[in-house]
Every structure is written in structure tokens, then in C-alpha cells.
Amino acid sequence: MAEDKNMQFEQAMHQLEEIVQKLEAGEAPLDDTITLYKQGMELSAYCQKKLQNAEKQLIRMIDQEGNESSFDPTAGEPNE
């Protein structure tokens, strides 16, 4: 699950998709639904963190190549 720091992004997304499908089906008992929702939130946070880290790495790589970066990762779009 999300606690596995070595989990690949794709694995986490696949698990998250499975959880969403189960929740959307609406057939799980309440206790299972709560557990699935919690796992989904953890996986979602894990994936978001992985994406943010990948974005930071790309920005650093661009900067190391000597290109001036005008990208503000907090804004989400290039600065003009």
C-alpha cells in the first residue's frame, strides 16, 4: 500500500483505480467502504507526492543544463 516507499507510481495508480471502481460500484459494506476510502486517500497523497518530486527533478535537470528556468512549481504554469 502507500506505506511502501519503493512502490512504483504506476502500481499506486493501478491500486487507486481499483479502489475507485469498488467504491463506485457501491456494493461494499460500510466498514469496507471506509477502509477503501482511507486507502484511496493515502494512495492519492502518495501519487501526488511522487508527481511533485518528479516535477522538481525535471526543473533541476533543466537548470543544470544551463537553461534559465522561469517555471514556478507553486503556480503550476510558466511565468511570463
N, C-alpha and C positions, 0 to 999 in steps of 0.2 A: 504494500500500500504506500501511501505518501511518505511514511516514515523512512522508507528505503531511499537513502540519499543517492544510491547508484542506479535508481530506476531511470530508464530512458524516457524522454519526453513522449515519444510515440506510445510507449506502454501505458503511461499515465493517462494519455488522451483516450486510448482504447478502453481502459477501465472506466473512465469518466463517461464515455459514450454508452457503455453497457449499463451503468447505473442510471443514466438519464432514461434509457429505454425502459428499464424496470419501473422507474418512478412514473413515467408517462403511462405505462400500462395500468397502473393503479390497482394492481391485484395483490400487492404485498400487504401483510398485516401491519398495523400501525407501528409496532415496535421495530419491525424490519424496515419500514419506510423511514423511520427516524434514523436508524443506523445507516441506511443507504444515503440519506441526505447528508449526514455528517461526513461520511466517507467522500461523497461527491464534493463537498465544500473543501475538504482537505486536499483532494486531488486538484481541484480548481486553483487553489492557492499555490500548490506545488508547480503546476504548469505555468501560472503567471510569473512566478519567481524565475523559473527556467528561461522564459521568454525575455524577461527583463535582463537577466545575466547575459543571454546571447546578444541582445541589443547593445549592452555595454561593451562586450568583447568586440563586436563589429566596429563600434565607434573608436575604440582604442586601436584596432588594426588600421583603420583609415588614418588616424592621427599619426601612427608610427610610420606610415608610408610617406609622410611629409605633406599630406593634403590637409588643408585647413578645414576643420570641421565646424560647420555653422549649425549643427543639429543639436537641439536642446531636448534630451530624452524625457524631461519632465513635461514638455509642451506637446510632444508627440508628432510635431511637424517641423520641417526645416525653418530656420529663422531667415528672414529676408533682410 
